[in-house]
Amino acid sequence: MMEYAFGPPIKPGGLGVVKEPDFKPDGFPTKLLTSFDCDQEAIRSARLNFDGNYCLTCGSDKTIKLWNPMKKLLIKKYTGHGYDVLDVVGSIDNCQLASCSSDKSVIYWDVGSGQIIRRFRGHAGRVNCVTFNEESTVIISGSVDSSIRCWDCRSKKSVPIQIMDEAKDSITSIQVNGHEILAGSIDGKIRRYDLRTGALHSDIIGSAVTCTRFSKDGQCILVSTHDSTIRLLDKSSGELLGEYQGHRNRNYTIECSLNKDDDHVISGSDDGYVYVWDLIESNIKYKLAIDPGRPVHSVATHPEKNLLLTASRSKIFVYSTEDVELPAGDDS
């Protein structure tokens, strides 16, 4: 198995990426453009907004921050949760946010003013993940109480409009694609809810699921599990199309993703690296040293550009291709 790593040599106790000499990258984002401390204690999640121009971070200091990551510019800070903020997502028009927390609540925010539009309560425990439907009119949340709840953003009522409680353990990941909701759970199953037909499709993975993602065409599902394996499944049949190993995923909620072209599989790792596999060959192509020895749990890819956002401890890191430079006027 051949693997490559990029960047300056790692100094003791420092950050960087080890470079394999005389290797030319093939368009995958392996160049560290910028990194900075978000001053949020531990970052629980880092997300790009809908068009990928800004990013959101949420932390154990109970705050959410909106950034221009290329300029290391803090645009807005949002406060209102009582405990760690575990996930955050932006609406399709970038005017609202949805967040969830260990305080058992889901909050719907106005981006410009920073004010809380609505606070939703109903989960019996920590809320791990949150997302919008495609029109950003409904917030979907998943909790340690094993339930998925849907909240109507247009209603003044704070009760969920739908509850899906088929899981037997904590919900760790939710994604929406059109009329389908994809969810992963610690009970070792992924569940796909078809809202048009009312059908539930379930696949047994066998190990605790930490992340689930649709492919761009919606025909495949990527699943990361606590047995340090990522699996690519055919959505319709559940057939195993590929397995990706070499990283460590045993102690944290490690996320995975596909890049914008659906030809590379990307994952964080307990050991402080981001691993990148060729989708078809299943071999490790790149190994980016983000924060060796510390878990890298959050990864996000730009919807249109070769850009990768990841987080470890209180810092975020932005990678792009070798031929992309920082905007003029950046002080880094």
DOVEX-300771 format. One record per residue (C-alpha): residue number from 1; chain; x, y, z. Coordinates in nm, 2 decimals. Example, Ala and Ser with C-alpha at 12.3 -4.5 7.8 and 13.67 -1.06 7.14 Angstrom:
2
> 1, A, 1.23, -0.45, 0.78
> 2, A, 1.37, -0.11, 0.71
//
This chain:
332
> 1, A, 0.00, 0.00, 0.00
> 2, A, 0.15, 0.33, -0.11
> 3, A, 0.09, 0.65, 0.09
> 4, A, 0.21, 1.01, 0.07
> 5, A, 0.22, 1.30, 0.31
> 6, A, 0.28, 1.66, 0.24
> 7, A, 0.42, 1.97, 0.42
> 8, A, 0.72, 2.08, 0.63
> 9, A, 0.89, 1.84, 0.87
> 10, A, 0.72, 1.82, 1.21
> 11, A, 0.92, 1.97, 1.49
> 12, A, 0.89, 1.82, 1.84
> 13, A, 0.56, 1.93, 1.98
> 14, A, 0.47, 2.12, 1.66
> 15, A, 0.22, 2.10, 1.38
> 16, A, 0.28, 2.02, 1.02
> 17, A, 0.28, 1.76, 0.75
> 18, A, 0.57, 1.54, 0.65
> 19, A, 0.66, 1.57, 0.28
> 20, A, 0.75, 1.28, 0.05
> 21, A, 1.02, 1.43, -0.17
> 22, A, 0.97, 1.49, -0.55
> 23, A, 0.60, 1.39, -0.55
> 24, A, 0.36, 1.61, -0.75
> 25, A, 0.01, 1.63, -0.60
> 26, A, -0.29, 1.55, -0.83
> 27, A, -0.53, 1.82, -0.74
> 28, A, -0.63, 1.70, -0.39
> 29, A, -0.60, 1.97, -0.12
> 30, A, -0.27, 1.89, 0.05
> 31, A, -0.13, 2.24, 0.10
> 32, A, -0.19, 2.41, 0.44
> 33, A, -0.33, 2.75, 0.35
> 34, A, -0.40, 2.87, 0.70
> 35, A, -0.46, 2.77, 1.06
> 36, A, -0.55, 2.96, 1.37
> 37, A, -0.68, 2.93, 1.72
> 38, A, -1.05, 2.99, 1.76
> 39, A, -1.03, 3.04, 2.13
> 40, A, -1.32, 2.82, 2.21
> 41, A, -1.15, 2.57, 2.43
> 42, A, -1.22, 2.24, 2.24
> 43, A, -1.38, 2.27, 1.90
> 44, A, -1.67, 2.02, 1.88
> 45, A, -1.75, 2.08, 1.52
> 46, A, -1.63, 2.29, 1.22
> 47, A, -1.86, 2.34, 0.92
> 48, A, -1.85, 2.53, 0.60
> 49, A, -2.15, 2.74, 0.51
> 50, A, -2.37, 2.65, 0.21
> 51, A, -2.16, 2.81, -0.05
> 52, A, -1.83, 2.73, 0.12
> 53, A, -1.71, 3.09, 0.16
> 54, A, -1.73, 3.10, 0.54
> 55, A, -1.71, 2.86, 0.83
> 56, A, -1.88, 2.80, 1.16
> 57, A, -1.71, 2.66, 1.47
> 58, A, -1.88, 2.55, 1.80
> 59, A, -1.69, 2.47, 2.11
> 60, A, -1.69, 2.36, 2.47
> 61, A, -1.70, 2.73, 2.58
> 62, A, -2.07, 2.73, 2.49
> 63, A, -2.02, 2.96, 2.19
> 64, A, -2.06, 2.95, 1.81
> 65, A, -1.84, 3.16, 1.59
> 66, A, -1.87, 3.26, 1.22
> 67, A, -1.54, 3.31, 1.04
> 68, A, -1.39, 3.41, 0.72
> 69, A, -1.12, 3.14, 0.75
> 70, A, -0.89, 3.27, 0.47
> 71, A, -0.85, 3.61, 0.65
> 72, A, -0.87, 3.45, 1.00
> 73, A, -1.15, 3.71, 1.06
> 74, A, -1.41, 3.66, 1.33
> 75, A, -1.74, 3.79, 1.19
> 76, A, -1.99, 3.71, 1.46
> 77, A, -2.01, 3.53, 1.80
> 78, A, -2.33, 3.36, 1.92
> 79, A, -2.40, 3.29, 2.28
> 80, A, -2.71, 3.13, 2.43
> 81, A, -2.64, 2.76, 2.51
> 82, A, -2.58, 2.65, 2.86
> 83, A, -2.32, 2.38, 2.79
> 84, A, -2.09, 2.26, 2.51
> 85, A, -2.22, 2.33, 2.16
> 86, A, -2.18, 2.01, 1.97
> 87, A, -2.30, 2.09, 1.62
> 88, A, -2.40, 2.38, 1.40
> 89, A, -2.52, 2.43, 1.05
> 90, A, -2.61, 2.72, 0.82
> 91, A, -2.93, 2.76, 0.62
> 92, A, -2.94, 2.76, 0.24
> 93, A, -2.96, 3.14, 0.22
> 94, A, -2.70, 3.19, 0.49
> 95, A, -2.94, 3.40, 0.70
> 96, A, -3.01, 3.15, 0.98
> 97, A, -2.82, 2.89, 1.19
> 98, A, -2.92, 2.58, 1.38
> 99, A, -2.72, 2.45, 1.67
> 100, A, -2.74, 2.18, 1.93
> 101, A, -2.59, 2.13, 2.27
> 102, A, -2.53, 1.92, 2.58
> 103, A, -2.80, 2.14, 2.74
> 104, A, -3.05, 1.92, 2.55
> 105, A, -3.17, 2.21, 2.34
> 106, A, -3.18, 2.31, 1.97
> 107, A, -3.15, 2.68, 1.89
> 108, A, -3.26, 2.86, 1.57
> 109, A, -3.05, 3.18, 1.52
> 110, A, -3.06, 3.49, 1.31
> 111, A, -2.71, 3.52, 1.15
> 112, A, -2.70, 3.90, 1.11
> 113, A, -2.83, 4.01, 1.46
> 114, A, -2.70, 3.71, 1.65
> 115, A, -3.03, 3.68, 1.83
> 116, A, -3.22, 3.36, 1.91
> 117, A, -3.53, 3.32, 1.69
> 118, A, -3.65, 3.01, 1.87
> 119, A, -3.53, 2.75, 2.12
> 120, A, -3.65, 2.40, 2.09
> 121, A, -3.67, 2.16, 2.38
> 122, A, -3.79, 1.80, 2.39
> 123, A, -3.49, 1.58, 2.38
> 124, A, -3.42, 1.39, 2.70
> 125, A, -3.04, 1.41, 2.68
> 126, A, -2.75, 1.56, 2.50
> 127, A, -2.82, 1.66, 2.14
> 128, A, -2.53, 1.54, 1.92
> 129, A, -2.61, 1.65, 1.57
> 130, A, -2.83, 1.89, 1.38
> 131, A, -2.91, 1.98, 1.02
> 132, A, -3.17, 2.16, 0.80
> 133, A, -3.39, 2.01, 0.54
> 134, A, -3.32, 2.13, 0.18
> 135, A, -3.54, 2.43, 0.20
> 136, A, -3.41, 2.52, 0.55
> 137, A, -3.77, 2.53, 0.69
> 138, A, -3.73, 2.23, 0.92
> 139, A, -3.45, 2.15, 1.16
> 140, A, -3.36, 1.78, 1.22
> 141, A, -3.18, 1.69, 1.54
> 142, A, -3.03, 1.36, 1.68
> 143, A, -2.97, 1.29, 2.04
> 144, A, -2.82, 1.06, 2.30
> 145, A, -3.18, 0.98, 2.39
> 146, A, -3.19, 0.76, 2.07
> 147, A, -3.44, 0.98, 1.89
> 148, A, -3.45, 1.21, 1.58
> 149, A, -3.68, 1.51, 1.61
> 150, A, -3.80, 1.75, 1.34
> 151, A, -3.87, 2.11, 1.43
> 152, A, -4.07, 2.35, 1.21
> 153, A, -3.88, 2.68, 1.19
> 154, A, -4.20, 2.87, 1.07
> 155, A, -4.42, 2.76, 1.36
> 156, A, -4.43, 2.94, 1.69
> 157, A, -4.48, 2.61, 1.86
> 158, A, -4.17, 2.45, 2.03
> 159, A, -4.29, 2.09, 2.00
> 160, A, -4.15, 1.86, 1.73
> 161, A, -4.36, 1.79, 1.42
> 162, A, -4.22, 1.44, 1.39
> 163, A, -4.02, 1.20, 1.61
> 164, A, -3.83, 0.90, 1.48
> 165, A, -3.73, 0.68, 1.77
> 166, A, -3.64, 0.34, 1.61
> 167, A, -3.27, 0.36, 1.72
> 168, A, -3.17, 0.16, 2.03
> 169, A, -2.88, 0.39, 2.12
> 170, A, -2.74, 0.74, 2.07
> 171, A, -2.78, 0.91, 1.73
> 172, A, -2.44, 1.03, 1.62
> 173, A, -2.49, 1.16, 1.26
> 174, A, -2.77, 1.30, 1.04
> 175, A, -2.77, 1.41, 0.68
> 176, A, -3.06, 1.51, 0.45
> 177, A, -3.07, 1.45, 0.08
> 178, A, -3.39, 1.56, -0.09
> 179, A, -3.67, 1.36, 0.07
> 180, A, -3.44, 1.13, 0.26
> 181, A, -3.29, 1.15, 0.61
> 182, A, -2.98, 0.94, 0.68
> 183, A, -2.89, 0.86, 1.04
> 184, A, -2.62, 0.67, 1.21
> 185, A, -2.63, 0.53, 1.56
> 186, A, -2.41, 0.38, 1.83
> 187, A, -2.64, 0.07, 1.80
> 188, A, -2.44, -0.03, 1.49
> 189, A, -2.71, 0.05, 1.23
> 190, A, -2.77, 0.32, 0.97
> 191, A, -3.13, 0.42, 0.90
> 192, A, -3.27, 0.59, 0.59
> 193, A, -3.61, 0.75, 0.62
> 194, A, -3.79, 0.81, 0.30
> 195, A, -4.03, 1.10, 0.38
> 196, A, -4.23, 1.06, 0.05
> 197, A, -4.32, 0.70, 0.10
> 198, A, -4.29, 0.68, 0.48
> 199, A, -4.06, 0.38, 0.45
> 200, A, -3.76, 0.31, 0.68
> 201, A, -3.46, 0.13, 0.53
> 202, A, -3.21, -0.01, 0.78
> 203, A, -2.86, -0.16, 0.73
> 204, A, -2.67, -0.35, 1.01
> 205, A, -2.31, -0.24, 1.01
> 206, A, -2.21, -0.43, 1.33
> 207, A, -2.00, -0.16, 1.50
> 208, A, -2.09, 0.18, 1.65
> 209, A, -2.15, 0.43, 1.37
> 210, A, -1.98, 0.77, 1.41
> 211, A, -2.06, 0.93, 1.08
> 212, A, -2.28, 0.87, 0.77
> 213, A, -2.27, 1.06, 0.44
> 214, A, -2.45, 1.04, 0.11
> 215, A, -2.24, 1.05, -0.21
> 216, A, -2.30, 1.36, -0.43
> 217, A, -2.52, 1.16, -0.67
> 218, A, -2.72, 1.02, -0.38
> 219, A, -2.66, 0.66, -0.49
> 220, A, -2.41, 0.55, -0.22
> 221, A, -2.36, 0.59, 0.15
> 222, A, -2.03, 0.63, 0.33
> 223, A, -2.02, 0.50, 0.69
> 224, A, -1.75, 0.54, 0.95
> 225, A, -1.75, 0.31, 1.25
> 226, A, -1.57, 0.24, 1.58
> 227, A, -1.38, -0.06, 1.44
> 228, A, -1.15, 0.18, 1.25
> 229, A, -1.32, 0.11, 0.92
> 230, A, -1.50, 0.32, 0.66
> 231, A, -1.75, 0.14, 0.44
> 232, A, -1.90, 0.25, 0.11
> 233, A, -2.25, 0.10, 0.05
> 234, A, -2.49, 0.09, -0.24
> 235, A, -2.79, 0.29, -0.11
> 236, A, -3.06, 0.07, -0.27
> 237, A, -2.92, -0.28, -0.21
> 238, A, -2.69, -0.23, 0.09
> 239, A, -2.41, -0.40, -0.10
> 240, A, -2.06, -0.33, 0.03
> 241, A, -1.87, -0.15, -0.25
> 242, A, -1.55, -0.06, -0.07
> 243, A, -1.37, -0.06, 0.27
> 244, A, -1.11, 0.19, 0.38
> 245, A, -0.87, 0.13, 0.67
> 246, A, -0.54, 0.25, 0.82
> 247, A, -0.68, 0.53, 1.04
> 248, A, -0.79, 0.50, 1.41
> 249, A, -1.15, 0.54, 1.51
> 250, A, -1.21, 0.38, 1.85
> 251, A, -1.26, 0.66, 2.11
> 252, A, -1.41, 0.96, 1.94
> 253, A, -1.69, 1.06, 1.71
> 254, A, -1.47, 1.07, 1.40
> 255, A, -1.62, 1.22, 1.08
> 256, A, -1.57, 1.11, 0.72
> 257, A, -1.65, 1.27, 0.39
> 258, A, -1.62, 1.25, 0.01
> 259, A, -1.45, 1.52, -0.18
> 260, A, -1.63, 1.74, -0.43
> 261, A, -1.56, 1.49, -0.72
> 262, A, -1.66, 1.18, -0.52
> 263, A, -1.32, 1.02, -0.60
> 264, A, -1.15, 1.04, -0.26
> 265, A, -1.26, 0.93, 0.08
> 266, A, -1.15, 1.16, 0.37
> 267, A, -1.15, 1.09, 0.74
> 268, A, -1.02, 1.23, 1.07
> 269, A, -0.85, 1.00, 1.31
> 270, A, -0.77, 0.94, 1.68
> 271, A, -0.40, 0.98, 1.60
> 272, A, -0.41, 1.34, 1.48
> 273, A, -0.40, 1.28, 1.10
> 274, A, -0.64, 1.32, 0.82
> 275, A, -0.64, 1.01, 0.59
> 276, A, -0.73, 1.02, 0.23
> 277, A, -0.81, 0.71, 0.02
> 278, A, -0.87, 0.66, -0.35
> 279, A, -1.24, 0.57, -0.38
> 280, A, -1.19, 0.29, -0.63
> 281, A, -0.86, 0.14, -0.52
> 282, A, -0.92, 0.18, -0.15
> 283, A, -0.55, 0.26, -0.09
> 284, A, -0.43, 0.55, 0.13
> 285, A, -0.31, 0.83, -0.10
> 286, A, -0.24, 1.10, 0.15
> 287, A, -0.19, 1.13, 0.52
> 288, A, -0.20, 1.49, 0.65
> 289, A, -0.05, 1.56, 0.99
> 290, A, -0.29, 1.79, 1.16
> 291, A, -0.21, 1.75, 1.52
> 292, A, -0.02, 1.43, 1.58
> 293, A, -0.12, 1.25, 1.90
> 294, A, -0.45, 1.45, 1.93
> 295, A, -0.78, 1.34, 1.78
> 296, A, -0.90, 1.51, 1.45
> 297, A, -1.27, 1.45, 1.46
> 298, A, -1.43, 1.71, 1.23
> 299, A, -1.37, 1.73, 0.85
> 300, A, -1.56, 1.93, 0.59
> 301, A, -1.51, 1.97, 0.22
> 302, A, -1.60, 2.26, -0.01
> 303, A, -1.90, 2.20, -0.23
> 304, A, -1.72, 2.32, -0.55
> 305, A, -1.35, 2.38, -0.48
> 306, A, -1.05, 2.16, -0.37
> 307, A, -1.07, 2.29, -0.02
> 308, A, -1.06, 2.09, 0.31
> 309, A, -1.15, 2.22, 0.65
> 310, A, -1.06, 2.03, 0.97
> 311, A, -1.03, 2.09, 1.34
> 312, A, -0.82, 1.97, 1.64
> 313, A, -0.83, 2.10, 1.99
> 314, A, -0.90, 2.47, 1.96
> 315, A, -0.76, 2.52, 1.61
> 316, A, -0.90, 2.49, 1.26
> 317, A, -0.69, 2.41, 0.95
> 318, A, -0.76, 2.49, 0.59
> 319, A, -0.60, 2.29, 0.31
> 320, A, -0.62, 2.35, -0.06
> 321, A, -0.43, 2.25, -0.38
> 322, A, -0.07, 2.35, -0.44
> 323, A, -0.17, 2.62, -0.70
> 324, A, -0.41, 2.82, -0.47
> 325, A, -0.27, 3.12, -0.28
> 326, A, -0.42, 3.31, 0.01
> 327, A, -0.62, 3.63, -0.09
> 328, A, -0.42, 3.95, -0.12
> 329, A, -0.40, 4.14, 0.20
> 330, A, -0.40, 3.83, 0.43
> 331, A, -0.15, 3.89, 0.71
> 332, A, -0.03, 3.53, 0.74
//
